[in-house]
């Protein structure tokens, strides 16, 4: 039975081959989520109706005059003081006419992803002001060099499906230069879909000029936008932010897709009760959707309802924990129930070191968000220290964690072949085991993920190999990537044209 199979080569050779490049990826990005439903149908309706009631009764405050005119023209109503109320039919119309799916382009077509439906993708976000230094293992202020390094490192990580700047270059004080150099770092170091933020509305148009250079000429970026904007146009509780609203107008004018982010904090800017928090946060993100609808119906917008939690004992932000896990899962479920492209924020550990706390908090929160079907899961790679820090080691460890999550989402395929009736009969009546069987070889390639960082050696071998921990292995991998991967994604002509127009540092 097994004679022909021994010719496949030794076990070490087979393992080395599969570690180098799996013949079949058992857990690619874009797996289907939605099987975890923390809310039942009646609870979904109650939360949605409370959100509608809040918008109809309280509406939104501090509405910029330009937006007020557009909202009233779309069917909103004046409310107490200077507030603007949203009748239920206006909100439902905005939902009905919203973009349900759209392509988030990469500069390379093969890196584009389709946002919406039930597909789950991990990516990045955040504005860390500190970086966990690879050399010292301690935190220091983040720099522009760090941003370039993070961008080119994630370029090789297959489970980072899009890249938003994960840290703020604290050594660039001028806000326009900061916005410009942030986008330049993205253009230079990756061709994945990317995202950034704009400090002020007037920064958008000139930066689109830079994007056009990378896209091939005037107007080319708008034709196929490969960058989206992260904007927080709503300030909790229930009011607009003027500068951010101005950025929304500019992004729509230049055809830049948006993630409109609501980032309320339970017990501080939103109710401490989880249901009340979800109702207010949903209302606020719906207010962003109505705003976009009033400006240009159907414009691509990620419904980014990010429930954030504070430790009520101290008032400190907390990115890990069971409350964060269930709130973000519920947010994804609510958004998907409404048929909108969902964005949530998970895998934001409060740990400073890359340790057991980091693993627990990242694993629980990111898995819950993925199982609930969050289309885009932000902050899910590299973020530490309650979003104050970013870590190169965490990036590579999180990438491996996401493979395991995608494998869990993929589930179990039940077919005549996978039920293995004949293989069971053959083993029972033959050699009494499944080692070396054709069915086993096929399953090995198709059904199992083999980590490169997680340690599966027995204790004696582990000790002989230096008794290294996950942080050690991740640091070595991060250093290896940074030393070897130096992409050139801008031609000399493009780079010169950008430098002629902008202060590239």
C-alpha positions as CSV (number, residue, x, y, z in Angstrom):
1,X,0.0,0.0,0.0
2,X,2.6,2.5,1.0
3,X,5.5,1.5,-1.4
4,X,4.9,4.1,-4.1
5,X,4.4,6.9,-1.6
6,X,7.8,6.6,0.0
7,X,9.3,8.1,-3.2
8,X,7.9,11.5,-2.4
9,X,11.1,12.4,-0.6
10,X,12.1,12.6,3.1
11,X,9.9,14.2,5.7
12,X,12.4,17.1,6.2
13,X,12.4,17.8,2.5
14,X,8.6,17.9,2.3
15,X,8.3,20.1,5.3
16,X,10.9,22.5,4.0
17,X,9.1,22.7,0.6
18,X,5.8,23.5,2.2
19,X,7.2,26.0,4.6
20,X,8.8,27.8,1.7
21,X,5.6,28.1,-0.4
22,X,2.4,26.2,0.3
23,X,1.0,24.5,-2.8
24,X,-2.5,25.6,-1.7
25,X,-3.1,28.4,0.7
26,X,-5.6,26.9,3.3
27,X,-6.6,30.3,4.7
28,X,-6.4,33.3,2.2
29,X,-7.9,36.7,3.1
30,X,-11.5,37.3,2.2
31,X,-13.1,34.4,4.0
32,X,-16.8,34.7,4.8
33,X,-17.8,35.8,8.3
34,X,-21.2,36.2,10.0
35,X,-21.7,33.0,12.0
36,X,-21.2,34.7,15.3
37,X,-24.3,36.8,16.2
38,X,-24.3,38.3,19.6
39,X,-27.6,40.0,19.0
40,X,-30.9,38.3,18.0
41,X,-33.3,39.7,15.4
42,X,-35.5,41.5,18.0
43,X,-32.4,43.1,19.7
44,X,-31.2,44.3,16.3
45,X,-34.5,46.0,15.6
46,X,-34.7,47.6,19.1
47,X,-31.2,49.1,18.7
48,X,-31.9,50.3,15.2
49,X,-35.2,51.9,16.2
50,X,-33.6,53.6,19.2
51,X,-30.9,55.0,16.9
52,X,-33.7,56.3,14.5
53,X,-35.5,57.8,17.5
54,X,-32.4,59.6,18.6
55,X,-31.8,61.1,15.2
56,X,-35.5,62.1,14.8
57,X,-35.7,63.7,18.3
58,X,-32.2,65.0,19.1
59,X,-30.6,65.0,15.6
60,X,-27.2,66.5,15.3
61,X,-25.6,69.7,16.7
62,X,-22.9,72.1,15.6
63,X,-23.8,71.5,11.9
64,X,-21.6,73.6,9.6
65,X,-23.7,76.0,7.5
66,X,-22.9,74.4,4.2
67,X,-23.9,71.0,5.5
68,X,-27.0,72.4,7.1
69,X,-28.3,73.6,3.7
70,X,-27.6,70.3,2.1
71,X,-29.2,68.3,4.9
72,X,-32.4,70.4,4.9
73,X,-32.6,70.1,1.1
74,X,-32.4,66.3,1.4
75,X,-35.3,66.2,3.9
76,X,-33.8,67.0,7.3
77,X,-35.7,69.3,9.7
78,X,-34.6,72.2,12.0
79,X,-34.7,71.1,15.7
80,X,-34.1,72.7,19.1
81,X,-31.4,75.4,19.1
82,X,-29.2,75.0,16.1
83,X,-29.7,71.3,15.8
84,X,-30.9,69.4,12.7
85,X,-33.2,66.4,13.1
86,X,-33.3,63.5,10.7
87,X,-36.8,62.0,10.0
88,X,-36.9,58.2,9.9
89,X,-37.7,58.1,6.2
90,X,-34.6,60.2,5.4
91,X,-32.3,57.8,7.3
92,X,-33.8,54.8,5.6
93,X,-33.5,56.4,2.2
94,X,-29.8,57.0,2.9
95,X,-29.4,53.4,3.8
96,X,-31.3,52.2,0.7
97,X,-29.3,54.3,-1.7
98,X,-25.9,53.7,0.0
99,X,-23.1,51.9,-1.8
100,X,-23.4,48.3,-0.7
101,X,-20.1,47.1,-2.2
102,X,-17.3,48.7,-4.0
103,X,-13.7,48.0,-5.1
104,X,-10.9,49.3,-2.9
105,X,-8.2,49.5,-5.5
106,X,-4.6,48.7,-5.1
107,X,-2.1,50.3,-7.5
108,X,-1.6,46.7,-8.6
109,X,-4.9,45.1,-9.7
110,X,-4.1,41.8,-8.0
111,X,-4.1,43.6,-4.6
112,X,-7.5,45.2,-5.0
113,X,-10.3,43.9,-2.7
114,X,-14.1,44.1,-2.9
115,X,-15.5,45.6,0.3
116,X,-19.0,44.6,1.5
117,X,-21.1,41.4,1.6
118,X,-19.8,38.8,4.0
119,X,-16.1,38.9,3.2
120,X,-13.6,39.7,6.0
121,X,-10.3,41.5,5.6
122,X,-7.7,42.5,8.2
123,X,-5.9,45.8,7.8
124,X,-4.4,48.6,9.8
125,X,-5.3,52.0,11.3
126,X,-4.2,54.0,14.2
127,X,-2.2,57.1,15.0
128,X,0.5,55.7,17.4
129,X,2.8,58.4,18.7
130,X,5.3,55.8,20.0
131,X,7.1,52.9,18.4
132,X,8.4,49.9,20.2
133,X,12.1,50.1,19.2
134,X,13.5,46.9,17.6
135,X,16.8,47.4,19.3
136,X,16.1,48.5,22.9
137,X,12.7,46.8,23.3
138,X,11.4,50.1,24.8
139,X,9.0,52.8,23.4
140,X,10.2,56.1,21.9
141,X,8.5,58.8,19.8
142,X,7.4,57.6,16.3
143,X,9.3,59.1,13.4
144,X,8.8,59.4,9.6
145,X,11.5,56.7,9.2
146,X,9.3,54.4,11.3
147,X,6.4,55.1,9.0
148,X,8.4,54.2,5.9
149,X,9.7,51.0,7.7
150,X,6.2,49.9,8.8
151,X,4.9,50.5,5.3
152,X,7.5,48.5,3.5
153,X,7.4,45.7,6.1
154,X,3.7,45.2,5.8
155,X,4.1,45.1,2.0
156,X,5.2,41.5,2.3
157,X,2.6,40.4,4.9
158,X,-0.2,38.7,3.0
159,X,-2.9,39.2,5.7
160,X,-2.6,43.0,5.8
161,X,-5.1,43.6,3.0
162,X,-4.8,47.4,3.1
163,X,-2.5,49.8,4.9
164,X,-3.4,52.9,6.8
165,X,-0.6,54.8,8.4
166,X,-0.2,53.1,11.8
167,X,1.9,55.8,13.4
168,X,2.3,59.5,13.4
169,X,5.6,61.0,12.4
170,X,6.1,63.2,15.5
171,X,9.3,64.6,14.0
172,X,7.3,66.4,11.3
173,X,5.6,69.3,13.1
174,X,4.0,71.1,10.1
175,X,0.5,69.6,9.5
176,X,0.6,70.0,5.7
177,X,4.1,68.5,5.5
178,X,2.9,65.7,7.8
179,X,0.0,64.9,5.5
180,X,2.1,65.1,2.4
181,X,5.0,62.9,3.8
182,X,2.5,60.4,5.1
183,X,1.0,59.8,1.7
184,X,4.5,59.8,0.1
185,X,5.5,57.0,2.4
186,X,2.5,55.0,1.3
187,X,3.2,55.6,-2.4
188,X,6.9,54.8,-2.2
189,X,6.7,51.6,-0.2
190,X,3.5,49.6,-1.1
191,X,1.1,49.0,-4.0
192,X,-1.7,47.7,-1.7
193,X,-4.8,49.7,-1.2
194,X,-3.9,52.5,1.3
195,X,-5.6,55.0,3.5
196,X,-4.7,58.2,5.2
197,X,-6.2,61.2,7.0
198,X,-6.2,64.8,6.1
199,X,-5.7,67.3,8.9
200,X,-7.5,70.2,7.0
201,X,-9.8,70.3,3.9
202,X,-7.3,72.5,2.0
203,X,-4.8,69.7,2.2
204,X,-6.8,67.3,0.0
205,X,-6.5,68.9,-3.5
206,X,-2.7,69.3,-3.6
207,X,-2.2,65.7,-2.3
208,X,-4.6,64.5,-5.0
209,X,-2.0,66.1,-7.4
210,X,0.6,63.8,-5.8
211,X,-1.7,60.8,-6.2
212,X,-2.2,61.7,-9.9
213,X,1.6,61.6,-10.4
214,X,1.7,58.1,-9.0
215,X,-1.4,57.1,-11.0
216,X,0.0,58.2,-14.3
217,X,-1.3,61.7,-15.0
218,X,-3.9,64.3,-14.2
219,X,-7.3,62.8,-13.3
220,X,-6.0,59.3,-13.3
221,X,-6.4,58.8,-9.5
222,X,-10.0,59.8,-9.5
223,X,-10.7,57.3,-12.3
224,X,-9.4,54.5,-10.2
225,X,-8.8,55.6,-6.6
226,X,-6.4,53.5,-4.6
227,X,-6.4,55.6,-1.5
228,X,-9.3,56.2,0.9
229,X,-9.7,58.7,3.6
230,X,-10.2,58.1,7.3
231,X,-12.4,60.8,8.7
232,X,-14.2,61.3,12.0
233,X,-17.0,63.8,11.0
234,X,-19.0,63.1,14.1
235,X,-17.9,64.1,17.6
236,X,-19.7,62.1,20.3
237,X,-22.3,62.7,21.6
238,X,-24.3,63.7,18.5
239,X,-22.6,66.6,16.9
240,X,-20.5,67.3,13.8
241,X,-16.9,68.5,13.6
242,X,-16.4,71.3,11.2
243,X,-12.9,70.6,9.8
244,X,-13.7,66.9,9.3
245,X,-17.0,67.7,7.5
246,X,-14.9,70.0,5.2
247,X,-12.6,67.1,4.5
248,X,-15.7,65.0,3.6
249,X,-16.7,67.6,1.0
250,X,-13.3,67.7,-0.5
251,X,-12.9,63.9,-0.6
252,X,-16.3,63.5,-2.4
253,X,-15.2,66.3,-4.9
254,X,-12.0,64.3,-5.7
255,X,-13.7,60.8,-5.7
256,X,-11.8,59.6,-2.6
257,X,-13.7,56.8,-0.9
258,X,-14.1,57.3,2.9
259,X,-14.2,55.5,6.1
260,X,-16.5,57.7,8.3
261,X,-15.4,56.7,11.8
262,X,-17.5,57.0,14.9
263,X,-15.2,56.5,17.9
264,X,-17.4,57.0,21.0
265,X,-16.1,55.7,24.3
266,X,-18.4,53.8,26.7
267,X,-19.1,55.6,29.9
268,X,-17.5,58.8,28.7
269,X,-18.9,60.1,25.4
270,X,-21.6,57.3,25.1
271,X,-23.6,55.3,27.6
272,X,-21.8,52.7,29.8
273,X,-24.6,50.2,29.1
274,X,-23.6,48.1,26.0
275,X,-27.0,48.3,24.4
276,X,-27.3,52.1,24.9
277,X,-23.7,52.5,23.6
278,X,-24.6,50.6,20.4
279,X,-27.7,52.7,19.9
280,X,-26.0,56.0,20.2
281,X,-22.9,54.9,18.2
282,X,-25.2,53.5,15.4
283,X,-27.1,56.8,15.4
284,X,-23.9,58.8,15.0
285,X,-22.6,56.6,12.2
286,X,-26.0,56.9,10.5
287,X,-25.6,60.7,10.8
288,X,-22.3,60.4,8.7
289,X,-24.2,58.3,6.2
290,X,-27.0,60.8,5.9
291,X,-24.4,63.6,5.5
292,X,-22.7,61.7,2.6
293,X,-26.2,61.0,1.1
294,X,-27.1,64.7,1.2
295,X,-23.9,65.6,-0.6
296,X,-23.8,62.7,-3.1
297,X,-26.1,59.8,-2.8
298,X,-24.4,56.4,-3.1
299,X,-20.9,57.7,-2.7
300,X,-18.6,54.9,-1.4
301,X,-18.4,55.0,2.4
302,X,-17.3,52.4,4.9
303,X,-19.8,52.4,7.8
304,X,-17.1,52.5,10.4
305,X,-18.9,52.2,13.7
306,X,-16.0,51.6,16.2
307,X,-17.1,51.0,19.7
308,X,-14.3,51.9,22.1
309,X,-14.1,51.2,25.8
310,X,-12.6,53.0,28.8
311,X,-11.7,51.4,32.1
312,X,-14.4,53.0,34.3
313,X,-12.1,52.7,37.3
314,X,-9.5,55.1,35.9
315,X,-10.9,56.7,32.7
316,X,-8.1,55.2,30.6
317,X,-8.8,53.9,27.1
318,X,-8.8,50.1,26.9
319,X,-8.4,48.3,23.6
320,X,-8.5,44.8,24.8
321,X,-11.1,42.7,26.8
322,X,-14.4,41.0,26.5
323,X,-16.4,44.1,26.2
324,X,-14.4,45.3,23.2
325,X,-14.8,41.9,21.6
326,X,-18.6,41.7,21.9
327,X,-19.2,45.4,21.1
328,X,-17.2,45.3,17.9
329,X,-18.8,42.0,16.9
330,X,-22.3,43.5,17.6
331,X,-21.3,46.6,15.6
332,X,-20.3,44.4,12.6
333,X,-23.5,42.4,12.9
334,X,-25.7,45.6,13.0
335,X,-24.0,47.1,10.0
336,X,-24.2,43.9,8.0
337,X,-27.9,43.6,9.0
338,X,-28.4,47.0,7.4
339,X,-26.6,45.8,4.3
340,X,-23.8,48.3,4.5
341,X,-20.0,47.8,4.2
342,X,-18.8,47.4,7.8
343,X,-15.7,48.6,9.5
344,X,-14.8,47.8,13.1
345,X,-11.6,48.1,15.2
346,X,-10.1,45.1,16.9
347,X,-6.8,43.5,18.0
348,X,-5.8,46.6,19.9
349,X,-4.0,45.2,22.9
350,X,-3.4,47.3,26.0
351,X,-0.2,45.4,26.6
352,X,3.1,47.2,26.1
353,X,5.3,44.1,25.6
354,X,4.6,41.4,23.0
355,X,3.5,39.0,25.7
356,X,0.7,36.7,26.9
357,X,-1.6,39.7,27.6
358,X,-1.1,40.9,24.0
359,X,-1.8,37.5,22.6
360,X,-5.0,37.0,24.6
361,X,-6.4,40.4,23.9
362,X,-5.5,40.4,20.2
363,X,-6.8,36.9,19.6
364,X,-10.1,37.2,21.3
365,X,-11.1,40.6,19.9
366,X,-10.0,40.0,16.3
367,X,-11.5,36.6,16.1
368,X,-14.9,37.8,17.5
369,X,-15.0,40.7,14.9
370,X,-14.1,38.3,12.1
371,X,-16.6,35.7,13.1
372,X,-19.3,38.4,13.2
373,X,-18.4,39.3,9.6
374,X,-16.7,42.7,9.9
375,X,-15.8,43.5,6.3
376,X,-12.8,45.7,7.2
377,X,-11.1,45.1,10.6
378,X,-9.0,48.1,11.4
379,X,-6.2,48.4,14.0
380,X,-5.8,44.7,13.6
381,X,-2.1,44.7,12.9
382,X,0.8,46.0,14.9
383,X,-1.0,48.1,17.5
384,X,0.0,48.0,21.2
385,X,-0.2,50.1,24.4
386,X,-3.9,51.0,24.0
387,X,-3.2,52.4,20.5
388,X,-0.4,54.7,21.8
389,X,2.2,52.3,20.3
390,X,3.0,50.4,17.2
391,X,5.4,47.4,17.0
392,X,7.3,45.7,14.2
393,X,7.2,42.4,16.1
394,X,3.5,42.7,16.6
395,X,3.0,43.2,12.9
396,X,4.5,39.8,11.9
397,X,2.9,38.0,14.8
398,X,-0.5,39.4,14.0
399,X,-0.1,38.4,10.4
400,X,0.3,34.8,11.5
401,X,-2.6,35.1,13.9
402,X,-4.9,36.3,11.0
403,X,-4.0,33.2,9.0
404,X,-5.4,31.1,11.9
405,X,-8.5,33.3,12.1
406,X,-9.1,32.9,8.3
407,X,-8.7,29.2,8.8
408,X,-11.4,29.2,11.5
409,X,-13.7,31.3,9.3
410,X,-13.2,28.9,6.3
411,X,-14.9,26.2,8.4
412,X,-15.2,22.5,7.4
413,X,-15.9,21.3,3.9
414,X,-18.1,18.2,3.9
415,X,-17.9,16.2,0.7
416,X,-17.6,12.5,-0.2
417,X,-13.8,13.0,-0.5
418,X,-13.4,14.8,2.8
419,X,-15.6,12.3,4.6
420,X,-12.8,9.8,3.8
421,X,-14.9,6.7,3.8
422,X,-12.6,4.8,1.5
423,X,-9.5,6.0,3.3
424,X,-10.9,4.8,6.6
425,X,-11.6,1.4,5.1
426,X,-8.2,1.2,3.6
427,X,-6.4,2.1,6.9
428,X,-8.5,-0.3,9.0
429,X,-8.0,-3.2,6.7
430,X,-4.5,-2.4,5.8
431,X,-1.6,-0.8,7.8
432,X,-3.8,0.5,10.6
433,X,-2.9,4.2,10.3
434,X,-3.3,7.1,7.9
435,X,0.4,8.2,7.7
436,X,1.5,8.4,4.1
437,X,-2.0,7.9,2.7
438,X,-3.0,9.9,-0.4
439,X,-6.0,11.3,1.5
440,X,-3.7,12.5,4.2
441,X,-1.3,14.2,1.7
442,X,-4.2,16.0,0.1
443,X,-5.6,17.1,3.4
444,X,-2.1,18.3,4.5
445,X,-2.0,20.7,1.6
446,X,-5.6,21.8,1.6
447,X,-6.9,21.8,5.2
448,X,-4.0,22.8,7.5
449,X,-2.1,26.0,8.2
450,X,1.6,25.6,9.2
451,X,2.8,28.6,11.2
452,X,6.4,29.8,10.8
453,X,6.6,31.8,14.1
454,X,4.5,29.7,16.5
455,X,6.7,27.1,18.2
456,X,5.6,23.4,18.0
457,X,8.9,21.8,19.0
458,X,9.0,19.5,22.0
459,X,10.7,21.1,25.1
460,X,14.1,19.5,24.7
461,X,14.4,20.7,21.1
462,X,13.1,24.1,22.0
463,X,15.8,24.4,24.7
464,X,18.5,23.2,22.3
465,X,17.5,25.9,19.8
466,X,18.0,28.7,22.4
467,X,14.6,28.6,24.3
468,X,13.5,31.6,22.3
469,X,10.0,33.2,22.9
470,X,7.6,34.6,20.4
471,X,9.0,38.1,20.8
472,X,12.5,36.9,19.9
473,X,11.3,35.0,16.8
474,X,9.1,37.9,15.7
475,X,12.0,40.4,16.1
476,X,14.3,38.3,13.9
477,X,11.6,38.0,11.2
478,X,10.9,41.8,11.3
479,X,14.6,42.6,11.0
480,X,15.0,40.1,8.2
481,X,12.1,41.8,6.2
482,X,13.4,45.3,6.8
483,X,16.9,44.3,5.7
484,X,15.8,42.5,2.6
485,X,12.6,44.2,1.3
486,X,13.3,47.6,-0.2
487,X,10.7,48.1,-2.9
488,X,10.8,50.8,-5.5
489,X,7.2,51.6,-6.4
490,X,7.8,55.1,-7.8
491,X,9.8,55.6,-10.9
492,X,12.6,58.2,-10.9
493,X,10.5,60.5,-13.0
494,X,7.5,60.2,-10.6
495,X,9.7,60.7,-7.6
496,X,11.3,63.7,-9.1
497,X,8.0,65.3,-10.0
498,X,6.7,64.8,-6.5
499,X,9.8,66.3,-5.0
500,X,9.6,69.2,-7.3
501,X,6.2,70.1,-6.0
502,X,6.3,69.0,-2.3
503,X,8.6,69.2,0.7
504,X,9.5,65.5,0.9
505,X,11.6,65.0,4.0
